[in-house]
Amino acid sequence: MKNNFYYISVISVMRCWTILLMAIVSFSCSDFNPMDSYSRIPPDRNTDIDDGDEGDGAGGLFEKGYGTVNKPYLIMDVMQIQNMSEVLVKGKMIYFQLGADIDMKSVSNWDPLNPDGDLYIHFDGNNHIVKNFTCTDKSYASFFGILAGVCKNVGFYNAHIESAVNSGAGVIGGYIGVKAPNAVEKTGQVENCYVSGSVKGKYAGGIASRMGRPYGGQICYIKNCYSTAEVISTGDECGGIVGSMYENSEVSYCYSTGVLIGANSVGGIAALPSEGAKITACVAWNWKITGPAARSGRISGMLSQGESGHQAAPVASECYAWEDMICSGFTPEDNAGSISTGQYNGVGENTQNLQNSIANWGTPWYNVGNIDMGFPILEWQFDREDYANYGGHDNEPEGDFANGDGTQNNPYVIANATHIQNMSKALIEKQTIYFVLSADIDMQGISWQPLNDANGYHKWINFDGRNHVIKNLTCESGTYRSFFGVLCGECRNVGFVDANVFSPDTGIGIIAGYVGLAAGAENYTGKVTNCYTSGVLKGSGAAGGIGGVLGGSGYIKNCYSSATVIDQITNNTGKAGGIIGRVNGNANGSSIENCYTSGDISAIGGGNVGGIIGKVDNGKLVVKNCIAWNSTLTSTDKTKVGRIVGGTANTTYENCYAHEGIILKAGETTFTVSDETSPSGSSFQGVAKSANELKGTVINWDSSLWKEGSNGYPVFKWSK
């Protein structure tokens, strides 16, 4: 018995060790990694059975869930939304749901979730908002990249999207529907969503840049959505909701309000529907659309059959547009019926009719059409009660300006710093755009880019300050650093106070780097009247308190500057003037009249310095009724310093004076000059007079414009 017991015991122990050894080997060969996303996705969780298990959220990457239809991954914060990419699996639909609003301002640059289209995502915002989302310099720049799946019940507030050079951009998708699953999963569908912010790409749309052609013959759609995003296309199509629509795509019950700018084809809802795509029951409420005449429309820019092999007639119908929409580059005509080719403008309606139309779309739209700053919202937004803060309509309906359409009879009205920054978007090459100020503008904190500073300088501007001032202009970028860059047009009735302009290059001024171009062709002439400037200006080669260079046959009249002007160039070729640094005119002639300066002017590396003009290089010039009231004029060579002009040629002078106490310096050495009514050498000095004499002279130029200021210098009666 004892031997039998011993034998059985040994056999039992051996079996136990064998089982333990097999378990160890099995575990070691499984290559389990607790940080591996695939290890955290149970393979058999695609079930509708509710067993009470909430799911581990992929090992803690999410609040809970298994990524399945009934147990989606729950996202509660910005770290968890970034974890979405960790659990995506090729060829399998993964489900996500928001459990809170997500502020993405800490994410400097989002990588789209599905750049290649082989990842399938079902995203339910659950009536929450994703705020401050940024995606730049990416292909298919957007939240999803290519949306092969579903996005619903979410708002993207204050998004900033800009694609890589030759790609598309949209807030939600760069493309909706391509490479989608060909089985039972729904694909490329966006519903009950809204977006706000800005979108820019070669082809671009507020929600998506392109959509259509899903595999399996399914329908990809955008419905019950709106966009307030500004959309800019740099090369191809530009749409308020989507850029291009292809086979098996639909947009319905949507509206857009953003400013749209495109060079190829532009539409308030979709730019280029084709291949049987459908647009129905939509509203283009855009404040302004800019696009080419033949390929732009309030609803759609150009409907067509599409590419060979996919050709079918698209349909656009039952759509409306805001009757006061500014259409730049094209003239819309109402389309009451269904359209399958060409431009589609819908039917123009007033604001109240548009509000009522959308409110009557029914669920999921809230039934009061003017609830958020005059615009409709979705029911889930109303239930949140914070739509006034996050509805995206905070810049509507005035759009980029307080009023106007940029024409001579109805100029754009600038009432704040945001409006003045929007000027660049409103400019159109070889077309004069008119602006007026309705208030003083403080530009503190704005790094200004000159308005007309590249590509042939073809942007023509007419700017009337209406006796207001622009404070704290700072410009430290661009070629001809200043407010305008190259002023091809007119600036009048405005003061620039406490400006700060710096440049290592030539052609720098507070108002303009160039006042007109040298050739002086029609529309390229610069005119400045009834303006004044103060602040500090540092340039290299041609710097002036009003402008760096006066070109062509332009003029400056009734202006004054107290700005400190410093030309920093080091090769004895500086050109610094209180009004203009350099004159580069033509045979038709230019002029400076009824102007004075009182700031310190210097060329610290040598060169020409003048109280009014640094140097006259080319063209005919008339200088009449001008006064140098500066404290000091400084260069390294006294022969290049003139109280009126540092270097003169081919110029006619009349009634030009200088303050008798002006200090002239060559380096650290002061020197004196004699009065002259016409140049006796390479510079021009004018006639010295007392402060009282100069004050009376200026006021007598035009007593309805000038008065004595509190500091003893003459000022405009409206100056501040």
DONU-901392 format. One record per residue (C-alpha): residue in three letters; x, y, z. Coordinates in steps of 0.1 Angstrom, whole numbers, padded with zeros to 4 digits, always signed. Each point is the difference from the previous one (the first is absolute). Layout:
# DONU-901392
ALAXYZ ...
END
This chain:
# DONU-901392
MET+0000+0000+0000 LYS+0028+0023+0009 ASN+0017-0005-0035 ASN-0033+0005-0018 PHE-0007+0033+0020 TYR+0036+0012-0008 TYR-0005-0008-0037 ILE-0033+0019-0002 SER+0015+0030+0019 VAL+0029+0002-0024 ILE-0023-0002-0030 SER-0022+0028+0014 VAL+0029+0023+0007 MET+0014-0006-0035 ARG-0034+0009-0016 CYS-0002+0032+0020 TRP+0035+0011-0011 THR-0008-0009-0036 ILE-0031+0021+0000 LEU+0018+0030+0017 LEU+0028-0003-0025 MET-0024+0001-0030 ALA-0018+0030+0014 ILE+0033+0019+0004 VAL+0011-0009-0036 SER-0034+0010-0013 PHE+0001+0033+0017 SER+0035+0008-0011 CYS-0008-0008-0036 SER-0031+0022-0002 ASP+0020+0032-0003 PHE-0025+0018+0022 ASN+0007+0037+0005 PRO-0022+0019+0024 MET+0008+0032-0020 ASP-0009-0015-0033 SER-0033+0014-0012 TYR-0010-0033-0017 SER+0005-0019+0032 ARG-0026+0023+0016 ILE-0028-0007-0025 PRO-0019-0032+0009 PRO-0005-0019-0032 ASP-0036-0011+0007 ARG-0016+0032+0012 ASN-0021+0007-0031 THR-0031-0011+0018 ASP-0033+0016+0010 ILE-0001-0020+0033 ASP+0002+0023+0030 ASP+0018-0020+0027 GLY+0005+0030+0023 ASP+0037+0004-0009 GLU+0006+0036-0010 GLY+0034-0007-0015 ASP+0035+0010+0010 GLY+0003+0028-0026 ALA+0029-0018-0018 GLY+0020-0004+0032 GLY-0006+0035+0012 LEU+0004+0020-0032 PHE-0037+0009+0003 GLU-0024+0005+0028 LYS-0017-0034-0008 GLY-0013-0020-0029 TYR+0012-0027-0024 GLY-0003+0021-0032 THR-0031-0020-0011 VAL-0034+0013-0011 ASN-0016-0005+0034 LYS+0031+0007+0020 PRO+0019+0028-0018 TYR+0032+0014+0014 LEU-0011+0030+0022 ILE+0022+0031-0004 MET+0001+0025+0029 ASP+0031+0021-0005 VAL+0025+0012-0025 MET+0025-0028+0008 GLN-0027-0026-0008 ILE-0009+0016-0033 GLN+0036-0002-0010 ASN-0001-0037+0009 MET-0025-0008-0027 SER+0028-0007-0025 GLU+0014-0027+0023 VAL-0030-0023-0003 LEU-0009+0002-0037 VAL+0002-0033-0019 LYS+0001-0003-0038 GLY-0033-0013-0014 LYS-0019+0002+0033 MET-0025+0026+0011 ILE+0010+0014+0034 TYR-0026+0020+0020 PHE+0006+0031+0021 GLN-0022+0023+0020 LEU+0007+0033+0017 GLY-0010+0003+0036 ALA+0011+0036+0004 ASP+0010+0031-0020 ILE+0036-0002-0011 ASP+0023+0031-0001 MET+0029-0008-0024 LYS+0019+0032+0003 SER+0029-0019+0017 VAL+0004-0022-0032 SER+0022+0022-0022 ASN-0006-0019-0033 TRP-0024-0030-0003 ASP+0008-0029-0023 PRO-0031-0011-0019 LEU-0012-0034+0013 ASN-0004-0017-0034 PRO+0024+0014-0026 ASP-0001-0031-0022 GLY-0037-0008+0002 ASP+0004-0036+0013 LEU-0011+0007+0036 TYR-0037+0000+0008 ILE-0014+0023+0027 HIS-0034+0006+0015 PHE+0001+0032+0020 ASP-0030+0012+0021 GLY+0006+0034+0015 ASN-0030-0007+0023 ASN-0009+0037-0002 HIS+0034+0012+0011 ILE+0025+0025-0015 VAL+0036-0003-0011 LYS+0016+0035+0004 ASN+0031+0016-0013 PHE+0010-0028-0023 THR+0030+0007-0023 CYS+0013-0020-0029 THR+0025+0015-0024 ASP+0024-0010-0027 LYS-0015-0035-0003 SER-0014-0020-0029 TYR-0038-0001+0002 ALA+0003+0025+0029 SER-0030-0006+0023 PHE-0010-0019+0031 PHE-0005-0034-0017 GLY+0021+0004-0032 ILE-0021-0024-0020 LEU-0033-0007+0017 ALA-0009-0036-0007 GLY-0027-0003+0026 VAL-0024+0023+0019 CYS+0003+0033+0018 LYS-0031+0013+0017 ASN-0013+0023+0028 VAL+0031+0021+0005 GLY+0011+0036-0004 PHE+0036+0010-0010 TYR+0003+0035+0013 ASN+0028+0024-0010 ALA+0019-0025-0021 HIS+0031+0011-0020 ILE+0007-0022-0030 GLU+0026+0004-0027 SER+0011-0028-0023 ALA+0033-0008-0015 VAL+0007+0018-0033 ASN-0017-0024-0025 SER-0027-0015+0022 GLY-0035+0006+0013 ALA-0013+0014+0033 GLY-0033-0001+0020 VAL-0007+0001+0037 ILE-0015-0035+0002 GLY+0014-0018-0030 GLY+0025+0006-0027 TYR-0020-0026-0019 ILE-0032-0018+0009 GLY-0008-0034-0014 VAL+0031-0011-0020 LYS+0014-0035+0008 ALA-0030-0007+0022 PRO-0010-0035+0011 ASN-0020-0019-0026 ALA-0019-0022+0025 VAL-0028+0010+0023 GLU+0016+0029+0018 LYS-0013+0034-0009 THR+0026+0023-0014 GLY+0009+0036-0005 GLN-0030+0015+0018 VAL-0001+0033+0020 GLU-0032+0011+0017 ASN-0011+0023+0028 CYS+0033+0018+0001 TYR+0013+0036-0004 VAL+0034+0016-0005 SER+0015+0034+0004 GLY+0035+0016-0005 SER+0021+0001-0031 VAL+0009-0024-0028 LYS+0027+0004-0027 GLY+0012-0025-0026 LYS+0006-0005-0036 TYR-0036-0014+0000 ALA-0021+0008+0030 GLY-0034-0002+0017 GLY-0014+0010+0034 ILE-0008-0036+0010 ALA+0019-0020-0027 SER+0021+0008-0030 ARG-0014-0029-0021 MET-0025-0029+0003 GLY-0014-0029-0019 ARG+0008-0033-0018 PRO-0003-0023+0030 TYR+0005-0037-0006 GLY-0030-0022+0001 GLY-0024+0024-0017 GLN-0009+0016+0033 ILE-0010+0037+0004 CYS+0024+0024+0018 TYR-0017+0031+0012 ILE+0001+0032+0020 LYS-0034+0009+0014 ASN-0014+0022+0027 CYS+0033+0019+0005 TYR+0012+0036-0003 SER+0033+0017-0004 THR+0010+0036+0009 ALA+0037-0006-0009 GLU+0019+0023-0023 VAL+0012-0021-0030 ILE+0028+0009-0023 SER+0011-0021-0030 THR+0035+0006-0013 GLY-0004-0018-0033 ASP-0031-0021-0006 GLU-0036-0002+0014 CYS-0013+0019+0030 GLY-0034-0009+0017 GLY-0018+0012+0031 ILE-0009-0036+0009 VAL+0021-0021-0024 GLY+0023+0007-0029 SER-0007-0028-0025 MET-0027-0027-0001 TYR+0003-0032-0019 GLU-0020-0032-0006 ASN-0025-0010+0028 SER+0003+0032+0020 GLU-0027+0022+0014 VAL-0002+0033+0020 SER-0034+0009+0014 TYR-0014+0022+0028 CYS+0032+0019+0004 TYR+0009+0037+0001 SER+0033+0020-0001 THR+0008+0035+0010 GLY+0037+0004-0004 VAL+0019+0022-0024 LEU+0013-0020-0030 ILE+0029+0009-0022 GLY+0011-0022-0029 ALA+0018+0004-0033 ASN-0015-0030-0020 SER-0035-0008+0011 VAL-0020+0012+0030 GLY-0034-0009+0014 GLY-0018+0009+0032 ILE-0009-0036+0006 ALA+0022-0020-0025 ALA+0023+0012-0027 LEU+0000-0029-0024 PRO-0028-0027+0002 SER+0003-0027-0027 GLU-0006-0037-0008 GLY-0036+0001+0012 ALA+0006+0018+0033 LYS-0030+0017+0017 ILE-0004+0033+0018 THR-0035+0005+0015 ALA-0016+0023+0026 CYS+0031+0020+0008 VAL+0005+0037+0007 ALA+0030+0021-0010 TRP+0001+0028+0026 ASN+0035+0010-0007 TRP+0009+0036+0006 LYS+0024+0001-0030 ILE+0011-0023-0028 THR+0029+0008-0022 GLY+0007-0020-0031 PRO+0003+0000-0038 ALA-0031+0010-0020 ALA-0005-0032-0020 ARG+0005-0025+0029 SER-0016+0016+0030 GLY-0035-0001+0015 ARG-0018+0007+0032 ILE-0008-0037+0005 SER+0023-0018-0025 GLY+0027+0013-0023 MET-0002-0026-0028 LEU-0021-0031-0003 SER+0013-0026-0026 GLN-0003-0036-0012 GLY+0034-0008+0015 GLU+0028-0023-0011 SER-0003-0028-0026 GLY-0012-0032+0015 HIS-0019+0018+0027 GLN-0021+0025-0020 ALA-0035+0008+0012 ALA-0020+0032+0003 PRO+0003+0017+0034 VAL-0031+0016+0016 ALA-0003+0032+0019 SER-0034+0011+0011 GLU-0022+0017+0027 CYS+0028+0022+0012 TYR+0001+0036+0011 ALA+0025+0028+0004 TRP+0003+0032+0020 GLU-0011+0028-0023 ASP+0025+0024+0015 MET+0030-0023-0006 ILE+0030+0018-0015 CYS+0010-0019-0031 SER+0034+0012-0011 GLY+0011-0010-0035 PHE-0034-0013-0012 THR-0036+0012-0002 PRO-0026-0026+0012 GLU-0034-0006-0015 ASP-0028-0019+0018 ASN-0005-0037-0009 ALA-0035-0009+0011 GLY+0000-0036-0013 SER+0023-0030-0001 ILE+0034+0004-0017 SER+0023-0026-0013 THR+0027+0020-0018 GLY+0018+0033+0003 GLN-0003+0024+0030 TYR-0027-0003+0026 ASN-0010+0031+0020 GLY-0033-0012+0016 VAL-0026+0026+0008 GLY+0009+0032+0019 GLU-0019+0006+0032 ASN+0001+0025+0029 THR+0013-0009+0034 GLN-0034-0008+0016 ASN-0010-0024-0028 LEU+0033-0019+0004 GLN-0004-0002+0037 ASN-0035-0014-0004 SER+0010-0024-0028 ILE+0027-0017+0022 ALA-0022+0000+0031 ASN-0026-0019-0020 TRP+0024-0027-0010 GLY-0011-0017+0032 THR+0020-0023+0022 PRO+0030+0002+0008 TRP-0003+0038-0006 TYR-0013+0022+0028 ASN-0033+0016-0010 VAL+0010+0036+0005 GLY+0020+0012-0030 ASN+0017+0031+0015 ILE+0011-0015+0034 ASP+0037+0006-0003 MET+0009+0036-0012 GLY-0027-0004-0026 PHE+0009-0035-0012 PRO-0015-0034+0006 ILE+0017-0028+0021 LEU-0005-0037+0006 GLU-0023-0012+0028 TRP+0029-0015+0019 GLN+0018+0034+0000 PHE-0031+0016+0015 ASP-0002-0026+0027 ARG+0036+0008+0010 GLU-0010+0036+0007 ASP+0035+0014-0009 TYR-0006+0004-0037 ALA+0006+0038+0002 ASN+0036-0007+0010 TYR+0007-0030-0023 GLY-0024+0001-0029 GLY+0026+0015-0023 HIS-0021+0030-0010 ASP+0019+0025+0020 ASN+0012+0019-0031 GLU-0033-0001-0019 PRO-0018+0015-0018 GLU+0024+0029-0005 GLY+0027-0023-0013 ASP+0034+0015-0005 PHE-0011+0036+0003 ALA-0027+0020+0017 ASN-0017+0008-0033 GLY+0005+0006-0037 ASP+0010-0019-0031 GLY+0033+0016-0009 THR-0014+0022-0028 GLN+0004+0038-0003 ASN-0036+0006+0010 ASN-0001-0026+0027 PRO+0036-0004+0014 TYR+0009-0026+0026 VAL-0004+0015+0035 ILE+0028-0007+0025 ALA-0011+0003+0036 ASN+0025-0020+0020 ALA+0034-0017-0002 THR-0014-0033-0014 HIS-0016+0019-0029 ILE+0033+0017-0009 GLN+0018-0034+0000 ASN-0027-0013-0024 MET+0010+0026-0026 SER+0025-0023-0017 LYS-0027-0026-0006 ALA-0022+0025-0018 LEU+0026+0012-0025 ILE-0002-0011-0036 GLU+0027+0004-0026 LYS-0005+0029-0024 GLN-0032+0011+0016 THR-0003+0031+0023 ILE-0015-0010+0034 TYR-0013+0028+0022 PHE+0003+0002+0038 VAL-0011+0025+0026 LEU+0006+0002+0038 SER-0030+0005+0023 ALA+0021+0000+0032 ASP+0035+0004+0014 ILE+0019-0033-0003 ASP+0025-0013+0026 MET+0024-0025-0016 GLN+0018-0009+0032 GLY+0012-0036-0002 ILE-0005-0004-0037 SER+0030-0009-0021 TRP-0009+0017-0033 GLN+0007-0013-0034 PRO-0001+0027-0028 LEU-0031-0001-0021 ASN+0016+0003-0035 ASP+0034-0015+0003 ALA+0005-0027-0027 ASN-0008-0014-0034 GLY+0002+0032-0021 TYR-0018+0022+0025 HIS-0033-0002-0018 LYS-0023+0006+0030 TRP-0016+0035-0003 ILE-0012+0016+0031 ASN-0021+0031+0009 PHE+0002+0006+0037 ASP-0019+0029+0018 GLY+0007+0002+0037 ARG-0029+0025+0004 ASN+0020+0019+0026 HIS+0008-0030+0022 VAL+0033-0013+0012 ILE+0018-0034-0001 LYS+0021-0005+0032 ASN+0029-0023+0007 LEU+0007-0013-0035 THR+0029-0025+0001 CYS+0015-0013-0032 GLU+0031-0021+0001 SER-0006-0023-0030 GLY-0005+0003-0037 THR+0020+0016-0028 TYR-0011+0036+0001 ARG-0009+0002+0037 SER-0028+0025+0008 PHE-0038-0001+0002 PHE-0006-0003-0038 GLY+0033-0013-0013 VAL-0003+0015-0035 LEU-0028+0025+0000 CYS-0017-0003-0034 GLY-0029+0023+0006 GLU-0009+0026+0027 CYS+0003+0004+0037 ARG-0016+0030+0017 ASN-0014+0015+0032 VAL+0018-0023+0025 GLY+0026+0002+0027 PHE+0025-0028+0008 VAL+0009+0005+0037 ASP+0029-0017+0018 ALA+0010-0022-0029 ASN+0030-0023+0001 VAL+0014-0011-0033 PHE+0033-0019-0005 SER+0017-0014-0030 PRO+0035-0011-0012 ASP-0010+0009-0035 THR-0006+0031-0021 GLY-0034+0016-0004 ILE-0016+0005+0034 GLY-0026+0024+0013 ILE-0028+0002+0024 ILE-0027+0004-0026 ALA+0017-0016-0030 GLY+0033-0014-0009 TYR-0006+0012-0036 VAL-0025+0028-0007 GLY-0008-0012-0035 LEU+0022-0018-0025 ALA+0027+0017-0020 ALA-0016-0006-0033 GLY-0031+0019+0011 ALA-0025-0019-0021 GLU-0037+0006+0006 ASN-0011-0016+0032 TYR+0036-0004+0012 THR+0003+0036+0012 GLY+0001+0007+0037 LYS-0017+0030+0017 VAL+0001+0010+0036 THR-0020+0029+0013 ASN-0010+0014+0034 CYS+0020-0026+0020 TYR+0025+0001+0029 THR+0023-0025+0017 SER+0020-0004+0032 GLY+0022-0028+0014 VAL+0033-0015-0009 LEU+0012-0012-0034 LYS+0032-0019-0006 GLY+0009-0010-0036 SER+0030-0006-0023 GLY+0003+0019-0032 ALA-0032+0021-0003 ALA-0020+0009+0031 GLY-0026+0028+0005 GLY-0026+0010+0025 ILE-0028-0002-0025 GLY+0016-0023-0026 GLY+0033-0016-0009 VAL-0001+0008-0037 LEU-0022+0024-0021 GLY-0003-0017-0034 GLY-0016+0010-0033 SER-0022+0030-0002 GLY-0016-0001+0035 TYR-0002+0026+0026 ILE-0001+0007+0038 LYS-0020+0030+0011 ASN-0011+0015+0033 CYS+0019-0025+0022 TYR+0023+0002+0030 SER+0023-0024+0019 SER+0016+0001+0034 ALA+0015-0035-0005 THR+0036-0008+0008 VAL+0016-0013-0032 ILE+0032-0020+0000 ASP+0017-0014-0031 GLN+0024-0027+0012 ILE+0018-0010-0032 THR+0037+0001+0005 ASN+0015+0007-0035 ASN-0006+0038-0001 THR-0031-0004-0022 GLY-0027+0007+0025 LYS-0030+0021-0010 ALA-0020+0013+0030 GLY-0027+0026-0002 GLY-0027+0014+0023 ILE-0027-0005-0027 ILE+0017-0022-0027 GLY+0033-0018+0000 ARG+0005-0001-0037 VAL-0017+0013-0032 ASN+0000-0023-0030 GLY-0024+0017-0023 ASN-0006+0004-0037 ALA-0002+0027-0026 ASN-0036+0008+0008 GLY+0011+0012+0034 SER-0010-0004+0036 SER-0005+0025+0028 ILE+0002+0005+0038 GLU-0021+0030+0012 ASN-0011+0016+0033 CYS+0019-0025+0022 TYR+0023+0004+0030 THR+0020-0023+0023 SER+0013+0003+0035 GLY+0017-0033+0008 ASP+0037-0008+0002 ILE+0014-0013-0033 SER+0033-0019-0004 ALA+0020-0023-0022 ILE+0023-0016+0025 GLY+0022-0017-0026 GLY+0002+0030-0022 GLY-0021+0012-0029 ASN-0025+0027-0009 VAL-0022+0015+0027 GLY-0027+0027-0004 GLY-0027+0014+0022 ILE-0025-0006-0028 ILE+0018-0023-0025 GLY+0031-0021+0003 LYS+0010-0001-0037 VAL-0016+0007-0034 ASP+0014-0026-0024 ASN-0023+0000-0031 GLY-0029+0019-0016 LYS-0014+0035+0003 LEU-0010+0012+0034 VAL-0018+0031+0014 VAL+0005+0008+0037 LYS-0023+0028+0011 ASN-0009+0015+0034 CYS+0020-0025+0020 ILE+0017+0005+0034 ALA+0028-0018+0018 TRP-0008+0005+0038 ASN+0023-0028+0011 SER+0022+0000+0031 THR+0030-0017-0016 LEU+0011-0012-0035 THR+0030-0023+0001 SER+0023-0018-0025 THR+0037-0006-0003 ASP+0006+0025-0028 LYS-0013+0036+0003 THR-0002+0003-0038 LYS-0028-0026+0001 VAL-0021+0018+0027 GLY-0027+0025-0011 ARG-0026+0016+0022 ILE-0025-0006-0028 VAL+0017-0026-0022 GLY+0032-0020+0005 GLY+0007-0006-0037 THR-0018+0019-0027 ALA-0004-0003-0037 ASN-0025+0013-0026 THR-0023+0015+0027 THR-0020+0032+0002 TYR-0002+0016+0034 GLU-0025+0027+0012 ASN-0005+0015+0035 CYS+0021-0026+0019 TYR+0011+0009+0036 ALA+0019-0015+0029 HIS-0001+0007+0037 GLU+0028+0023+0010 GLY+0010-0023+0029 ILE+0005-0032-0019 ILE+0032-0018+0008 LEU+0020-0014-0029 LYS+0027-0026+0007 ALA+0027-0018-0019 GLY+0008-0028+0023 GLU+0004+0016+0034 THR+0009+0034-0015 THR-0026+0027-0004 PHE+0001+0024-0029 THR-0020+0029-0014 VAL-0014+0008-0034 SER-0012+0031-0019 ASP-0035+0007-0010 GLU-0009-0006-0036 THR-0031+0001-0022 SER+0014-0023-0025 PRO+0028-0026+0002 SER+0035+0013-0001 GLY+0016-0034+0003 SER-0010-0037+0002 SER-0024+0006+0029 PHE-0027+0026+0007 GLN-0003+0020+0032 GLY-0030+0023-0004 VAL-0005+0032+0021 ALA+0002+0000+0038 LYS-0029+0015+0020 SER-0011+0001+0036 ALA-0025-0023+0016 ASN-0028+0026+0000 GLU+0007+0008-0037 LEU-0002-0036-0009 LYS-0031-0006+0020 GLY-0018+0028-0017 THR+0012-0011-0035 VAL-0014-0035+0005 ILE-0034+0011+0013 ASN-0003+0024-0029 TRP+0004-0028-0025 ASP-0036-0009+0009 SER-0016+0014+0031 SER-0030-0024-0003 LEU+0024-0029+0004 TRP+0028+0011+0023 LYS+0001+0014+0035 GLU+0026+0004+0028 GLY+0005-0031+0020 SER+0006-0003+0038 ASN+0037-0005-0006 GLY+0004+0031-0021 TYR+0002-0017-0033 PRO-0028+0003-0026 VAL-0024-0030-0002 PHE-0031-0009-0018 LYS-0032+0012+0016 TRP-0011-0036+0003 SER+0033-0015+0012 LYS+0001-0020+0032 
END
